[in-house]
Amino acid sequence: MLREALRTGSRRWYSYKSVRRPNLGASSAPKVEPVTEQPGDASTTGNLAKQMRAKILATGPITVAEYMREVLTNPQAGYYMNRDVFGREGDFITSPEISQIFGELVGVWLVSEWRKMGSPSPFQLVELGPGRGTLARDVMKVITKFKLGAEFSMHMVEVSPFLSKAQAQRFCYTHDTLPEDSQLPHYQVGTTATGTKAYWHRRLEDVPPGFSLVLAHEFFDALPVHKLQLVDGKWQEVLIDVAPGADKNLSQADFRYVLSRSQTPVSSVFQAMPGETRSCLEYSLETERQVGLLAGRIEKNGGIALIMDYGHFGEKTDTFRAFKQHALHEPLLDPGSADLTADVDFKLVRHTAESHGSIHCCGPVEQGLFLQRMQGEARLEQLLAHALPENQQIIRSGYEMLTDPAQMGSRFKFLAMFPGVLASHLEKYPVVGFS
Ligand SMILES: C[S@@+](CC[C@H](N)C(=O)[O-])C[C@H]1O[C@@H](n2cnc3c(N)ncnc32)[C@H](O)[C@@H]1O
């Protein structure tokens, strides 16, 4: 069916030859009014460091999770809140930004699985942490091209005011930000060129109930993690303290890691999963919470969630790191000036989903394998056949980057969640990409 769908699609997709996706530079970023004070500037990030320093001096060391949350999403100076951080001129580049093949195949996968579930209508296309909105736009194009004959609305879960505008500019014809005092569960609305309604929510809890196709690409790696260490048979938490001698103007060594002297709320409730052998690990309470919410929604209202991220299956110990201008950066230095991230623990995701309710999980499988099973090479050949000669190498190397195990093909993984009632149906009609 996939090959067939791609073949049929190729005739129609002919029309957009603008396959020169690999323009990774800032010129491909949506136009959004610049903020007056640029976060990332020493002034703003310095303020964030000062705020955290003052808090630590007043109330004691903070958890790595609190540090990560503040650095990424502090309303004034958080890394994501007020600027475009993607692309060649930003700090990192993500799969949907590298090649349109990524979003197209994810779109085809969603449509195929939605059809297997009986084509429920209306449905909601939900994305957690949509970045520049490129994946949502590519998936929406696929949905539109397939002419599903179903009503759908789009729901973006995004905390960043800057990125929510960038997303709307990427795939909406018109959009409006609601007044601060609005009592509605969304803060921005838009309409696409084909008349689909789009809504922006700050939290997954605010997305209305209803059958949902949920995407999360590089969202979970941005959620805060706690760092825990086993000491004399007890889990203790690694905290962040002000470095001794750090001057008031904050220079190199502003912060340092310390081990908590007593139990913290998280170390006292943390329960290692059966068979745990690590003596230090990263635990994301927020991931557990968000996966629990997703599982609850899917069980109650029906739907599918596809989680795509870099991660491991419960074996890694220390992955908390920072990226600045495409290079590793010291996470405790200059908070707010670099992206903070930690690998997603897919064992925790799967365990949480399955133990939360009646959920059937597929994966994780490696990204390269998923895209190949989705006939990525067939799509690549179609694009190459219609691309301008000067774009062909860019298109080919983009696809290679996504699938080559030595690049992004192996580190990035896909995990899907379905309602548990479909388990036997999905065994009879296996989920494409996962088998
Ligand atoms: C690493 S970026 C990934 C962007 C996009 N999915 C992509 O792959 O290009 C993380 C995204 O999640 C958003 N984000 C981070 N923490 C969030 C949170 N707690 N709630 C909602 N969105 C969040 C960021 O603003 C950003 O849009």
The ligand as an SDF file (V2000), in Angstrom:
LIG
                    3D

 27 29  0  0  0  0  0  0  0  0999 V2000
   14.5040   20.5190   20.0200 C   0  0  0  0  0  0  0  0  0  0  0  0
   13.1640   21.4940   19.5670 S   0  0  0  0  0  0  0  0  0  0  0  0
   12.3970   20.3990   18.3690 C   0  0  0  0  0  0  0  0  0  0  0  0
   11.6240   21.1410   17.3230 C   0  0  0  0  0  0  0  0  0  0  0  0
   10.9790   20.3170   16.2240 C   0  0  0  0  0  0  0  0  0  0  0  0
   10.1350   19.2730   16.7270 N   0  0  0  0  0  0  0  0  0  0  0  0
   12.0090   19.7630   15.2640 C   0  0  0  0  0  0  0  0  0  0  0  0
   12.2890   18.5900   15.3590 O   0  0  0  0  0  0  0  0  0  0  0  0
   12.5360   20.5320   14.4600 O   0  0  0  0  0  0  0  0  0  0  0  0
   12.0810   21.4240   20.9730 C   0  0  0  0  0  0  0  0  0  0  0  0
   10.7370   22.0950   20.8000 C   0  0  0  0  0  0  0  0  0  0  0  0
    9.9430   21.8370   21.9580 O   0  0  0  0  0  0  0  0  0  0  0  0
    9.4980   23.0720   22.5220 C   0  0  0  0  0  0  0  0  0  0  0  0
    9.4240   22.8420   23.9740 N   0  0  0  0  0  0  0  0  0  0  0  0
   10.4350   22.6380   24.8160 C   0  0  0  0  0  0  0  0  0  0  0  0
    9.9700   22.3840   26.0680 N   0  0  0  0  0  0  0  0  0  0  0  0
    8.6320   22.4180   25.9900 C   0  0  0  0  0  0  0  0  0  0  0  0
    7.5790   22.2180   26.9240 C   0  0  0  0  0  0  0  0  0  0  0  0
    7.8280   21.9500   28.2010 N   0  0  0  0  0  0  0  0  0  0  0  0
    6.3040   22.3080   26.4980 N   0  0  0  0  0  0  0  0  0  0  0  0
    6.0310   22.5880   25.1890 C   0  0  0  0  0  0  0  0  0  0  0  0
    7.0060   22.7840   24.2530 N   0  0  0  0  0  0  0  0  0  0  0  0
    8.2770   22.7030   24.6450 C   0  0  0  0  0  0  0  0  0  0  0  0
   10.5190   24.0790   22.0690 C   0  0  0  0  0  0  0  0  0  0  0  0
   10.0540   25.4010   22.1370 O   0  0  0  0  0  0  0  0  0  0  0  0
   10.7670   23.5880   20.6450 C   0  0  0  0  0  0  0  0  0  0  0  0
    9.7230   23.9680   19.7760 O   0  0  0  0  0  0  0  0  0  0  0  0
  1  2  1  0
  2  3  1  0
  2 10  1  0
  3  4  1  0
  4  5  1  0
  5  6  1  0
  5  7  1  0
  7  8  2  0
  7  9  1  0
 10 11  1  0
 11 12  1  0
 11 26  1  0
 12 13  1  0
 13 14  1  0
 13 24  1  0
 14 15  1  0
 14 23  1  0
 15 16  2  0
 16 17  1  0
 17 18  1  0
 17 23  2  0
 18 19  1  0
 18 20  2  0
 20 21  1  0
 21 22  2  0
 22 23  1  0
 24 25  1  0
 24 26  1  0
 26 27  1  0
M  CHG  2   2   1   9  -1
M  END
$$$$
